[in-house]
Amino acid sequence: MSILLASTDFWEDMEVWSNGLQEVMPEMDVRVYPDEGDVNDVEYAVVWKHPRGILKKYPNLKAILSLGAGVDHIISDPELPEGLPIVRLVDKKLTHEMCLHALHWVLHFHSDQYLYRIQQQSREWIQQSSVQSEDRTIGIMGLGNIGKAIGDSLVNLDFNVIGWGARPKHSLGNIEYYCGHEQLSDFLSQTEILINVLPLTENTKNILSKIELAFLPKGSFIINIGRGGIINESDLLTALDSGHITATALDVFAQEPLPENNSLWVHPSVYVTPHIAGQSNPGSAARTIADNIRLIEKGESPYPIYSHSSGY
């Protein structure tokens, strides 16, 4: 019985991941593609942007587990075996890193750091009026594990936090929740700093286009750490050029890596990071993956399983 690690585009040496999984699951044989050995031995595939079509090679595969929070890199494989559970990675360390990244940009925009940087370049000594955190409304799109954790951390800093999602939710504490497309405009119209943590699905693709961006208050900010295809990048550039959106921090893009000729690279109001908001921690993630594999071995359900009906 073996675990196969496979990736074509990962930020860590796969040997680190292999060693991490082997340490927490010494009873398993951990292999790294293309050195998979006997294909009949492979029962679990742990992947990030795996080579397309390879997973159909393993007749005894029981589950496919993601090395990152998203699974679009898995479900986009046109030759993906049917009927297998696809397990997303919900790891405390990854969630913590996403919270830190979101908090960094919230504070950057909230405290006018973007403006002081511009002033420094012009050698201007101008003290801006501060806004109290309780007077700043942060809107979070996507209140799953990561979005809820970000929201809670901001509530603890006395920010006014509201949230939006496609489906009703309960027990969100101090986060006022808006649901469905009929409440999206109400949510956006109150949001001064928007954080997107939505997964990319048929229902969320381009959900923030020209009309939706116009609902945001003039002078608002956008932080995107969900998926790039959720915000129409052309419409976002137009909103930035008009001054309706003051600035944006983008960690994800419709096309990755971001093409060299893309205007987002050079726009003065755009901050680009290369999809690093929630880098998986090999040690912590390996334990989470191992826990899910052991649940499957005991005949129990891993968490969370990708839902084809909801798209995440």
N, C-alpha and C positions, 0 to 999 in steps of 0.2 A: 504494500500500500504506500503510495507516494503523493506528495504535493508538488505541483508544477508551478514555478514562478515564470511569468512571461511578460516582457515589456519591450517596446521599441523606442520609448521616449520617457525616461524617468530621470529624476534629479539625483538619485542616490545610486551608488554602485550596487548592483544586484547581489553581489557577494555579501554585502552588509545585511540585506533582507534575508538572504538564504541562511546566514549564520544566526540571525535573530529568530527565525522560525524554527530552525533546528534546535536551538537552545530551549525554547519553550515547548517543543514537541519532539523530544528525543525518540519517541516511539515511531515517528514518521520518517520516511526517506524524502528529503527535500531536494528537488532537482530544478535546474535553471534551463529554460529553453534556449537553444535547440537540443541540449543534452538531456533529453527526457527519458532515455533508456527504453525499456519495454513499455509501449503505449498502453498495454493492458493493465499496468500497475497504477496508472495515474487516476486518482479518484477525486482530487480537488485541484482546481486551477485558480491561482491567485495572480491577478493580472492588472496591468495598467497599459492601455493602448497596445494590446497584444497584436502580433501579426494576424491579419485577417484570415479567417478560414482554418486556423490550426486547431481550434477546440473540437471540431468535428472528428478529429483523429483519435480521440480517446473514448473507447466504447464503454468504459466503466466509470465515467465522470459522474459524480454525485452533486456537485455544486460549483458555481463560479463565484469567486469572492473578489471584490475590488480592493486595490491598494490605496484608493483615495475615496473622498466623500461621494463623488459622482459616479454614475454608471453609464453615461451616454457613450463612453469609449467602448463599452461592452455591447450594448444593444444596437449600436450602429454597424456591427459586424453582420453582413448579409447572409453569412453561412453559420450563424450562431445555432448550436443545437437547441432543439425545442424541449420544453418541459422541465428544464433544470432551474432550480432556485438560483437567483442572482442576489448576492448579499452585499449590501452597501457597507461602507466603513463608517461607523459612528464611534469615534475614539475620543476620550476625554482630552488627550493631549492636542489632537488636531482641532477640536472645538476651542480649546484655550487659545491656540495660535490665531484662529479666526477672530476671536473676541479681541485680542490684542491689536490685530491689524485694523479692525473696524474702529476700535477706540482711538488708535493713533490718528486716523483721518478725521474722525468726529472732532477731536480736540484741535487738530490742525485748522479746520474750518471754523469751528466755534470760537476759537480764541484769536482769529484773524492772522494766524501765522503766514498764510498764503499772501496776505496783503503786506505784512511787515517785510517779507522777502523782496517784494517788488519795491517797497520803499527803500530798503537797504541798497538796492542796485542804483537808485537815484539819489542816495545819501539824504533821504528825507526823514526828519525826526518828527513824526506825527503820532501822537497817542490816540488810538481809536477807543471809542466808548465800549466798555465791556457789557456783555449780555450774561445775566445769571443763568446757570444751567437749568433751573426750574422754569425759566422763560423761553427755553429753546425746545422746539418739538422735533424729535427724531422719529422718522417713519421707517419701519422695517417691513419689507416685502418678503414673506416667507418665514413663518413662525414654527419651523420644525425644531429639531434639537439645537442646531447652530444658531438660528435666528432667535429662538427663545433665550439662549444663553447670552447672546449679545444684548438683547433687550433687558434682561435682568441686570447685567453689569452696568448698563447705562442708567437704569432706574436707581441703582445703588449710588450713583453719582448725582442723583437729583435731577436728571433730565426728564422732561415730559416725553414719554415713549408711547407711540401708537403702532399698531401692526395691521397688515393686510394679508389675506390668504384666500385661496379659492373655495375653501370649505370651512364650515363652522368649527370653532374650537372652544374649549372650556378651560377653566383654571389657569388663566394667564396673569393672575395677580393684578399688578398695577398697570398693566399694558391694555389700553383700550383697543379693541379688535374690530376691524372692518372685514367684511366677507363678500366675495363675489364681484363680478364686474359692475353691478349696479351700485356698489359702495366705493368703487375705486376712485372716482372723482372726488368724493368727500374726503377720503383718506389723503389723496395727493394734495388737495387744496390747503391742508393744514401742515404739511410736511416741509420743514425748512432744511433738514438734512436727510436725504433719502438713502437708505442702505438696502441694496438688493441682495437677497440670499436665496432667491427662487431657483429651483432646478429648471433645466430647459426641457419643455414638453411642447406638444402641439398647441396647447392652450396658452403657454407663456411666451412662445416665440414672438418677438417684436411687440410684446404687450406694452412697452413704453416707447411709443412713437410720437409723432408730432402733436396729435390731439392730447394724449396723456401728459406729455411733458409740459404742455401749456397750462395744465391744471396746477402745476407746482407754483408756489408763490415766486414772484420776481425776486431774483437774488439768492435763490436756493442752491443747494449743493447735492451732488450725487456721488455715492460710493458703491461701486459694483464689484462684489466678490462672489456672485452666484455663477452665472454663465453669460457669455458675451452676446449670444443671440437674442437675449431678452430685451435689450435696448437697441433701438434702431440707431446705428452710429452716425449715419448721415443726418438724421433729424436732431441728434444730440449736438453735433457740430453747429448746426444752424441755430439751435437754442443758445449755445455758448457765444456764437458770433453776435447774436442780437443782444446779449447781456441778460437774457431771461434767466439762464443758469449761470451762476458766477464761476463755478469751477467744478471739476469732477476728478475723482480718483478711480482709475480703472485697473483692475487686476486680471480681468478676463475679457476676451474679445471674440467676435464672430469668427475670425480666422486666427489660429495660433500656430506658430509664432506670428505676431503682428507683422505684416509685410512692411519692408523698409520704406515703401512709397506711401504708406498710409498717413493721412493728415494728422491723425491723433498723436503721432510721435512729436510733432513740432508745434502743436497748438499751445499757446502760452497759458491756457487755463486748464490743461489736461495733465494729470500726473499718471504716468504709466509704470506699472510693475508687472513682471513676467509670470503671472499666475503662481504667486508664492504666498498668498494670504493664508493658506492652510496646508502647509507641507506636512505630509505624514511623517510621524516619528517612528523609525523602524522598531525600537524597543517596545514602545507602548502599543503600536498598531499590531505587532506580531502577537502580543498577548490577546488582543481583541479578536484577531483572526483565529487564533488557536481556540479560544473559548467557543467561537461559533462552530468550528469544525467538530469539537467535542460534543456540542449540542446535537449536531446532525448525526454523529456516531451513536448517540443514545436514543435516536429516534425523535428528538425534539426539534422545535423550529428555531433557526438562528434569527438574529435581529440586527438590522431590519432587512426584510426581504423586499426587493424591488417589486412594485405592483405595476403590471402592464396597464391596468385600467386607469390608474391615476397618473402614470408616467414618471413616478419616482419611488 
